[in-house]
């Protein structure tokens, strides 16, 4: 009978020990990392006042219905220098406002929204508006064109790029709810 006379291996050199300790240790580190992300990041997608937001939906629907009743349509052109030109048309003669607002709604972050107030071109009685918009990321934005009095609005999508034309239309057709 032979006995192994070699000294025993140190505890920290045992592979099974690290297998048993490693899994729970990794979970603890990951949970602290997850807690840190949750503590330092704001969740801008959750609204504080659901009732007020629900009431605002009815206002938005009325604006879409009004735009549809007026037959409003728009082409928005953005060039490589972030210059925006908007051509508005309607079924009937309208008193066009001096300024309108163009909003690029970021798909996930409210802080990523881009707003531009556009002024009517002084050339004639046309409904041509111009202005500048800050750098728009190359992501899929929702686009809203509206008068500042919040009577009507047109909506569409923007998929990014350096020069692009967007067609905006009223998103709801029919009678006021």
Backbone bond lengths (Angstrom), bond angles and torsions (degrees), N, CA, C in turn:
res aa  C-N    CA-C-N  psi(-1)  N-CA   C-N-CA  omega(-1)  CA-C   N-CA-C  phi
1 X - - - 1.413 - - 1.531 109.00 -
2 X 1.307 115.91 124.32 1.466 120.71 179.55 1.519 110.40 -103.86
3 X 1.233 113.08 139.53 1.465 119.86 176.59 1.515 108.60 -108.94
4 X 1.312 112.80 141.44 1.475 118.11 176.32 1.516 107.99 -80.20
5 X 1.282 116.14 116.59 1.453 120.73 -176.89 1.524 112.76 -99.02
6 X 1.332 116.86 6.48 1.465 118.64 178.98 1.533 109.44 -72.82
7 X 1.319 116.46 147.20 1.471 118.69 -178.24 1.529 110.19 -65.75
8 X 1.324 118.51 149.22 1.467 121.00 179.52 1.537 110.94 -66.26
9 X 1.310 114.32 150.83 1.466 120.44 179.30 1.522 109.16 -72.77
10 X 1.322 115.96 143.17 1.467 120.33 178.99 1.528 110.05 -62.82
11 X 1.326 116.83 151.38 1.467 121.93 -174.58 1.533 112.03 -60.25
12 X 1.315 117.48 -34.90 1.465 119.97 -177.30 1.530 112.91 -78.12
13 X 1.307 116.94 -3.06 1.463 120.92 176.19 1.526 112.28 -101.23
14 X 1.291 117.22 6.58 1.465 121.70 179.89 1.534 108.80 -85.57
15 X 1.329 119.45 119.06 1.469 120.91 -176.62 1.538 112.70 -66.82
16 X 1.303 117.75 -33.42 1.475 118.92 -178.72 1.524 111.61 -68.42
17 X 1.301 116.72 -32.21 1.453 120.31 177.47 1.528 110.19 -61.87
18 X 1.314 117.09 -44.91 1.471 120.58 -179.78 1.524 111.27 -69.38
19 X 1.295 116.60 -29.56 1.458 119.60 175.86 1.527 110.30 -66.23
20 X 1.324 116.92 -41.06 1.463 121.81 179.92 1.536 111.01 -72.47
21 X 1.318 117.89 -41.58 1.458 121.59 -177.45 1.543 111.31 -79.71
22 X 1.323 117.84 -33.86 1.465 122.42 -173.50 1.515 114.56 -61.72
23 X 1.316 118.53 -45.41 1.467 121.38 -177.58 1.516 112.96 -60.25
24 X 1.334 118.34 -56.66 1.476 118.97 178.12 1.532 113.27 -61.01
25 X 1.329 117.61 -35.50 1.467 119.82 178.76 1.522 110.82 -64.14
26 X 1.301 117.02 -41.67 1.463 121.14 178.09 1.524 110.99 -63.33
27 X 1.317 117.96 -39.99 1.461 122.01 178.15 1.521 110.60 -63.97
28 X 1.327 118.03 -40.22 1.467 121.32 179.17 1.527 110.35 -64.61
29 X 1.309 118.29 -44.67 1.463 121.63 178.62 1.528 110.35 -62.93
30 X 1.323 117.30 -43.94 1.460 120.93 179.73 1.521 111.43 -64.40
31 X 1.334 118.23 -36.18 1.463 120.07 179.61 1.522 110.92 -68.48
32 X 1.326 118.81 -37.70 1.460 120.85 175.58 1.526 110.94 -65.88
33 X 1.305 117.67 -38.87 1.464 121.34 177.15 1.527 110.55 -64.09
34 X 1.318 117.55 -42.96 1.462 121.79 177.73 1.522 110.83 -63.87
35 X 1.328 117.21 -41.95 1.465 120.55 176.86 1.521 110.74 -60.80
36 X 1.329 118.04 -42.08 1.455 122.26 179.32 1.527 110.98 -62.16
37 X 1.328 117.78 -42.62 1.475 120.88 178.05 1.522 109.78 -62.43
38 X 1.313 117.89 -45.56 1.462 121.59 -179.16 1.525 111.65 -64.84
39 X 1.313 117.87 -36.81 1.453 121.43 -177.24 1.519 112.87 -75.05
40 X 1.321 118.22 -29.94 1.465 121.00 -175.67 1.515 114.06 -100.26
41 X 1.316 119.42 -9.46 1.460 122.17 -178.29 1.521 110.50 -108.94
42 X 1.341 115.09 134.52 1.465 119.71 176.97 1.519 109.15 -88.34
43 X 1.303 116.24 143.13 1.456 121.26 177.39 1.522 108.18 -97.72
44 X 1.328 117.56 92.72 1.463 121.54 -174.99 1.523 112.68 -78.84
45 X 1.321 118.71 -5.22 1.453 120.18 -178.07 1.527 112.31 -84.68
46 X 1.318 118.82 -16.48 1.451 121.88 -178.41 1.522 109.15 -93.17
47 X 1.322 117.01 127.86 1.454 121.64 -178.52 1.522 110.39 -93.16
48 X 1.338 115.24 142.59 1.460 120.31 179.98 1.523 112.20 -76.13
49 X 1.318 116.95 -41.18 1.461 120.65 -171.64 1.533 109.67 -115.40
50 X 1.327 116.14 88.71 1.458 120.76 -177.01 1.525 111.68 -65.49
51 X 1.317 118.01 -36.74 1.456 121.04 -178.19 1.528 110.85 -64.34
52 X 1.328 117.12 -46.54 1.461 121.04 179.24 1.526 110.33 -63.16
53 X 1.329 117.38 -41.75 1.460 120.67 178.91 1.526 111.15 -64.20
54 X 1.333 116.88 -37.50 1.463 120.43 177.60 1.515 111.76 -64.48
55 X 1.333 116.96 -39.30 1.463 120.34 176.90 1.523 110.56 -65.78
56 X 1.316 117.23 -35.29 1.460 121.08 -179.54 1.526 111.40 -67.99
57 X 1.325 117.78 -26.03 1.462 120.52 178.04 1.520 110.32 -61.93
58 X 1.332 117.54 -41.64 1.466 120.10 178.33 1.510 111.38 -62.02
59 X 1.337 118.26 -39.32 1.448 121.84 176.46 1.526 110.06 -61.96
60 X 1.340 116.90 -42.93 1.459 120.98 179.91 1.523 111.15 -63.36
61 X 1.319 117.06 -39.93 1.456 120.09 179.70 1.519 109.93 -65.08
62 X 1.331 117.65 -40.99 1.469 120.49 178.08 1.521 111.04 -61.42
63 X 1.327 117.19 -37.78 1.468 120.71 178.99 1.524 110.76 -66.54
64 X 1.333 117.35 -39.35 1.460 120.96 177.70 1.530 110.84 -66.09
65 X 1.326 116.94 -41.99 1.465 121.46 179.29 1.518 109.80 -64.79
66 X 1.330 117.80 -40.42 1.464 121.63 178.46 1.534 110.67 -63.41
67 X 1.316 117.40 -42.44 1.469 120.98 178.11 1.520 110.24 -63.21
68 X 1.327 117.31 -38.95 1.462 120.97 178.06 1.521 110.81 -66.66
69 X 1.338 117.25 -42.01 1.463 120.75 179.82 1.530 111.48 -64.29
70 X 1.307 117.39 -33.49 1.470 121.27 177.81 1.522 111.89 -79.95
71 X 1.320 117.29 -12.45 1.466 121.36 -177.85 1.517 112.41 70.28
72 X 1.308 116.64 33.70 1.461 120.43 -177.86 1.523 111.68 -72.57
73 X 1.323 114.92 138.31 1.466 123.26 173.77 1.514 107.05 -144.02
74 X 1.318 115.85 154.38 1.451 118.79 -177.52 1.517 111.16 -148.67
75 X 1.322 115.12 146.21 1.453 122.55 168.80 1.518 107.26 -115.64
76 X 1.318 116.26 125.47 1.462 122.41 179.39 1.517 107.41 -112.12
77 X 1.329 116.23 126.40 1.463 121.24 179.13 1.522 108.79 -116.83
78 X 1.319 115.82 129.85 1.458 122.26 178.30 1.522 107.13 -120.21
79 X 1.346 116.76 123.63 1.459 118.76 179.40 1.525 110.95 -95.54
80 X 1.314 116.67 -178.84 1.467 122.16 -175.69 1.526 112.67 -65.17
81 X 1.345 117.99 -20.72 1.465 121.64 179.97 1.526 112.64 -95.22
82 X 1.344 117.14 14.67 1.463 124.21 -179.93 1.527 113.21 66.33
83 X 1.315 116.83 22.30 1.467 120.87 173.89 1.527 108.18 -82.38
84 X 1.321 116.96 132.28 1.457 122.53 -176.73 1.520 108.91 -112.60
85 X 1.325 116.22 132.75 1.464 122.42 173.58 1.521 107.69 -125.80
86 X 1.332 117.33 131.80 1.456 123.17 -177.78 1.524 109.00 -123.15
87 X 1.316 116.31 129.06 1.467 122.91 173.54 1.518 107.56 -112.41
88 X 1.331 117.02 117.46 1.459 122.32 178.90 1.520 109.84 -105.02
89 X 1.336 116.06 140.06 1.461 121.12 173.28 1.523 108.96 -130.87
90 X 1.332 115.37 155.12 1.464 121.21 179.15 1.520 108.60 -142.87
91 X 1.340 116.09 161.28 1.462 121.13 178.67 1.520 112.15 -72.00
92 X 1.315 118.23 -27.06 1.454 122.51 -178.00 1.525 109.04 -127.13
93 X 1.331 115.86 164.59 1.460 120.49 177.61 1.526 109.07 -67.86
94 X 1.308 116.27 132.82 1.465 121.99 -178.42 1.513 110.48 -127.06
95 X 1.313 115.42 156.09 1.455 121.59 168.92 1.522 106.33 -86.90
96 X 1.319 117.00 101.52 1.461 120.82 -175.67 1.521 110.02 -73.81
97 X 1.326 117.61 138.82 1.469 120.00 177.47 1.525 110.66 -70.14
98 X 1.337 115.83 159.41 1.467 120.37 178.96 1.521 111.89 -73.52
99 X 1.340 116.88 -30.31 1.462 120.85 179.88 1.525 109.81 -135.11
100 X 1.316 114.68 148.91 1.462 122.22 173.80 1.525 107.46 -135.00
101 X 1.325 115.99 166.57 1.461 120.70 -178.63 1.521 109.86 -117.65
102 X 1.318 115.57 134.93 1.460 123.01 175.09 1.521 107.19 -114.38
103 X 1.344 116.80 125.05 1.464 121.58 -177.11 1.521 108.49 -123.01
104 X 1.330 115.70 128.25 1.455 122.50 170.88 1.514 106.53 -99.13
105 X 1.320 118.01 112.29 1.454 123.26 -175.37 1.521 108.74 -93.52
106 X 1.334 115.84 114.27 1.468 121.48 -179.81 1.529 109.20 -66.09
107 X 1.337 118.19 141.97 1.469 119.91 -174.97 1.525 115.28 -68.15
108 X 1.339 119.08 -23.66 1.461 119.19 -176.08 1.514 114.82 -130.29
109 X 1.331 118.77 -22.60 1.464 120.45 -175.23 1.525 110.37 -125.07
110 X 1.329 116.15 123.95 1.463 119.90 175.98 1.524 110.54 -63.53
111 X 1.324 117.55 -30.35 1.467 120.33 178.91 1.529 111.76 -69.07
112 X 1.320 118.00 -14.78 1.457 121.73 178.79 1.521 113.63 -90.51
113 X 1.340 117.69 -0.99 1.463 120.75 177.86 1.523 110.10 -65.99
114 X 1.324 116.76 145.01 1.464 122.72 178.06 1.524 108.23 -121.55
115 X 1.336 116.72 130.46 1.463 122.07 -179.38 1.516 109.36 -120.79
116 X 1.334 115.17 143.86 1.458 120.93 175.91 1.519 108.16 -142.32
117 X 1.334 115.97 130.27 1.461 120.79 173.10 1.523 106.28 -94.14
118 X 1.326 115.24 122.98 1.456 121.33 -176.34 1.527 109.65 -106.11
119 X 1.325 116.11 140.65 1.460 121.54 -179.76 1.521 110.06 -105.95
120 X 1.336 114.80 145.55 1.457 119.96 179.79 1.521 109.21 -67.54
121 X 1.322 115.78 135.05 1.463 121.34 178.83 1.526 108.66 -64.38
122 X 1.308 116.90 141.50 1.456 122.13 -174.45 1.524 113.30 -82.01
123 X 1.319 117.89 4.20 1.459 120.93 -171.37 1.528 113.88 -65.93
124 X 1.325 118.72 -44.17 1.463 120.12 -178.01 1.522 108.43 -162.11
125 X 1.308 116.61 -156.07 1.457 121.18 178.94 1.526 111.96 -88.97
126 X 1.311 117.12 17.57 1.460 119.63 -179.90 1.519 110.66 -73.45
127 X 1.285 115.84 164.33 1.459 121.70 177.52 1.519 108.90 -100.16
128 X 1.323 115.96 61.43 1.460 122.15 177.49 1.523 107.88 -110.47
129 X 1.332 115.29 127.50 1.455 121.69 -178.55 1.514 108.94 -122.25
130 X 1.331 115.62 147.49 1.457 120.50 -179.44 1.515 110.76 -138.57
131 X 1.324 115.98 155.61 1.457 122.05 177.31 1.510 110.31 176.25
132 X 1.319 114.50 -170.50 1.458 121.63 -179.90 1.522 109.02 -121.75
133 X 1.330 115.50 147.11 1.466 121.37 174.77 1.524 107.14 -123.05
134 X 1.341 116.02 141.50 1.462 118.65 178.76 1.523 109.37 -67.42
135 X 1.312 115.46 167.64 1.468 121.09 -175.35 1.526 111.83 -50.21
136 X 1.310 115.08 123.89 1.451 122.05 178.71 1.522 107.70 -101.70
137 X 1.324 116.40 124.88 1.461 121.22 -178.95 1.531 110.23 -64.02
138 X 1.319 118.03 154.60 1.472 120.15 178.33 1.526 111.92 -80.35
139 X 1.342 115.87 62.36 1.460 121.53 176.27 1.519 108.47 -124.82
140 X 1.304 116.22 173.23 1.454 123.58 -178.68 1.533 109.32 -80.85
141 X 1.327 117.51 101.43 1.461 122.73 -179.87 1.518 110.61 -96.84
142 X 1.321 116.06 149.23 1.449 121.30 162.54 1.514 106.70 -85.45
143 X 1.327 118.00 144.14 1.459 121.34 -177.67 1.525 108.39 -121.58
144 X 1.337 116.05 133.37 1.462 122.19 178.31 1.519 107.73 -127.25
145 X 1.324 116.17 127.61 1.463 122.85 173.79 1.519 106.46 -115.75
146 X 1.341 116.96 125.16 1.460 119.36 -174.83 1.518 110.82 -147.02
147 X 1.328 114.65 155.67 1.457 118.79 172.28 1.519 108.20 -79.56
148 X 1.320 117.27 154.71 1.460 120.37 -175.80 1.529 112.25 -72.10
149 X 1.333 117.87 -18.61 1.453 121.34 175.90 1.519 113.27 -81.78
150 X 1.298 117.11 -0.92 1.463 125.11 178.86 1.529 112.44 55.67
151 X 1.340 115.66 47.48 1.459 121.39 175.58 1.521 110.13 -93.33
152 X 1.318 118.19 -40.02 1.460 122.89 -178.85 1.529 109.06 -138.92
153 X 1.348 113.93 163.90 1.465 120.01 172.12 1.515 109.13 -155.33
154 X 1.323 114.78 151.80 1.465 123.47 175.26 1.522 107.30 -121.46
155 X 1.334 116.13 148.16 1.462 119.93 -177.78 1.522 110.85 -131.30
156 X 1.318 115.35 159.97 1.454 122.09 176.92 1.513 109.50 -172.13
157 X 1.320 116.78 -165.66 1.462 121.84 179.85 1.521 109.81 -130.26
158 X 1.334 114.94 152.02 1.459 123.26 177.21 1.511 107.55 -129.37
159 X 1.326 117.12 126.17 1.459 121.45 -175.73 1.517 113.70 -102.94
160 X 1.325 118.22 13.53 1.462 121.08 177.94 1.517 112.23 89.19
161 X 1.317 115.39 -179.25 1.450 121.35 -179.27 1.517 110.54 116.34
162 X 1.331 116.91 171.96 1.463 120.35 -177.14 1.521 112.75 -89.60
163 X 1.293 118.78 -30.28 1.455 121.39 176.70 1.519 107.23 -140.59
164 X 1.325 115.61 128.55 1.453 117.90 -171.49 1.520 110.13 -153.64
165 X 1.320 116.20 146.60 1.463 122.08 172.34 1.519 107.94 -114.56
166 X 1.328 114.87 130.73 1.463 121.53 -177.96 1.520 107.85 -117.64
167 X 1.324 116.78 132.51 1.459 120.98 174.28 1.517 108.31 -98.30
168 X 1.324 115.53 126.07 1.459 120.99 -179.53 1.519 109.33 -113.99
169 X 1.331 116.04 138.01 1.466 122.04 -179.78 1.528 108.97 -137.98
170 X 1.324 115.62 166.48 1.467 120.12 174.14 1.534 107.55 -68.79
171 X 1.333 115.88 133.47 1.467 118.82 -174.17 1.514 113.67 -84.27
172 X 1.323 118.90 -12.18 1.466 121.50 -179.46 1.514 108.66 -130.32
173 X 1.316 116.09 137.15 1.460 121.05 177.00 1.517 107.41 -119.43
174 X 1.305 116.01 141.46 1.456 118.69 177.66 1.496 112.78 130.67
175 X 1.306 116.31 -161.27 1.452 122.23 -176.36 1.516 111.24 -90.20
176 X 1.334 115.57 161.12 1.447 121.02 177.60 1.523 109.66 -64.69
177 X 1.321 118.43 133.88 1.469 120.81 -178.07 1.521 111.74 -67.81
